[in-house]
Amino acid sequence: MTKSEETFPLGVDSLLCAVGRHTEEQFGFLNPPLYKGSTIIHKTVKSLENHEGRFFYGIAGSPTIANLEDAWTKLTEAAGTVISPSGHGSIALAILSVISAGCHILVPESVFPPTAVFCNTFLSRLAVEVEYYDPLIGVGIEKLIKDNTVAIYMESPGSNTMEVQDVPAIVQIAKRNGLKTIIDNTWATPLFFKPHSFGVDLSIEAGTKYVGGHSDILLGLVTANEENWPALKSTYSCLGMLPGAEDCHMALRSLRTFRLRVREAERKALKIAKWLQRRDEVERVLHPAFEECPGHEYWARDFRGSTGLFSIILRPRYSRASLEHMLENMVIFSLGYSWGGYESLIVPLSEEVSERLKARNHYGYGLRLQIGLEDIEDLQKDLVLGFERLKSVI
Ligand SMILES: Cc1ncc(COP(=O)(O)O)c(C=O)c1O
């Protein structure tokens, strides 16, 4: 805690500058040092045997990891944070902290595909029944609850198809039925949606995205409210799923510019998305801030902003070969997974996602765009040239 935090409550920008550092204990150096290590030396046998001290062995964390945990706990207004080596790992951790063999959990159809792989493979070995629901189900979710249901998982907006969920309605149903709620909040970040203030028990952020912001680290953060913190913490301790100290150090550094980067990505993505809405090649823009995005009303009601990731559906008149010709020759947009970095990326939506879109009468190819920090005009020029290649018959 810095002097300013003790004197009066800080705004988000001031908080992002203050969190996770202890300048006075750091010989006046503004930024915290990087601690790496496994062994921690104890002065007495009693201290060694009783695991005394905040850090007794590397697997119990380090000041570097703790700085990021503390910073994230403040930002998310949670009871505590645990950090894993990837967003993917954090998803597994959060789910493992609430399930037991033979239980039933509800997961949205729009979930991040590797989450579904975890559910369909690892969880099925524990005889956990996983039922997928329409992300727009809202209060209708109550009908899916069974005697052995323990949790409702949410991801809002959903991966690729961007459906925004009615989180307050689902939380209310969950509480009434004694179920835990988990959300993957990576897209909104706590800057634009604070799950715990909506009553969600566990919230996941793939720190690989906007927290890292430079496409050079992998991290995942899970926060819990007071009631669910002990179970999350003990599951984490059992799994020994600690992140690398250097990635935490870099993430903490990136937090200082977190809001600046996210706001700029939001501004640029909104401009590009609006421009794409008017292009003849595009049938639909799936961006939560746009009315045509399923669940937009929940975004307008619950969120404080939008970020740089959205999808588009092309008109159903282009060939796969022209699509590849478009995507493989982009100048600024690169072909690559992940998002939330400074660079713009574009990827075609998978066949599985396309099948779900077909069920909604969208037959064109889908593309996911991650808008980075480049000039808007350059991104538009790149897309115009790309659309010309798309339209060239090959
Ligand atoms: C919504 C969402 N959650 C979680 C993850 C997983 O993050 P990581 O790449 O750190 O495993 C991703 C990655 O793309 C994602 O898009």
The ligand as an SDF file (V2000), in Angstrom:
LIG
                    3D

 16 16  0  0  0  0  0  0  0  0999 V2000
  -11.6230  -15.5110  -23.8860 C   0  0  0  0  0  0  0  0  0  0  0  0
  -10.3220  -16.2000  -23.6490 C   0  0  0  0  0  0  0  0  0  0  0  0
  -10.1000  -16.7430  -22.4420 N   0  0  0  0  0  0  0  0  0  0  0  0
   -8.9560  -17.3930  -22.1680 C   0  0  0  0  0  0  0  0  0  0  0  0
   -7.9630  -17.5120  -23.1020 C   0  0  0  0  0  0  0  0  0  0  0  0
   -6.7140  -18.2940  -22.7640 C   0  0  0  0  0  0  0  0  0  0  0  0
   -5.6080  -17.5080  -22.5590 O   0  0  0  0  0  0  0  0  0  0  0  0
   -4.1180  -18.0720  -22.7690 P   0  0  0  0  0  0  0  0  0  0  0  0
   -3.7950  -17.8420  -24.1910 O   0  0  0  0  0  0  0  0  0  0  0  0
   -3.3140  -17.2750  -21.8220 O   0  0  0  0  0  0  0  0  0  0  0  0
   -4.1430  -19.5150  -22.3970 O   0  0  0  0  0  0  0  0  0  0  0  0
   -8.1370  -16.9590  -24.3720 C   0  0  0  0  0  0  0  0  0  0  0  0
   -7.0680  -17.0680  -25.3990 C   0  0  0  0  0  0  0  0  0  0  0  0
   -7.2280  -16.7850  -26.5480 O   0  0  0  0  0  0  0  0  0  0  0  0
   -9.3570  -16.2860  -24.6600 C   0  0  0  0  0  0  0  0  0  0  0  0
   -9.6050  -15.7650  -25.8730 O   0  0  0  0  0  0  0  0  0  0  0  0
  1  2  1  0
  2  3  1  0
  2 15  2  0
  3  4  2  0
  4  5  1  0
  5  6  1  0
  5 12  2  0
  6  7  1  0
  7  8  1  0
  8  9  2  0
  8 10  1  0
  8 11  1  0
 12 13  1  0
 12 15  1  0
 13 14  2  0
 15 16  1  0
M  END
$$$$
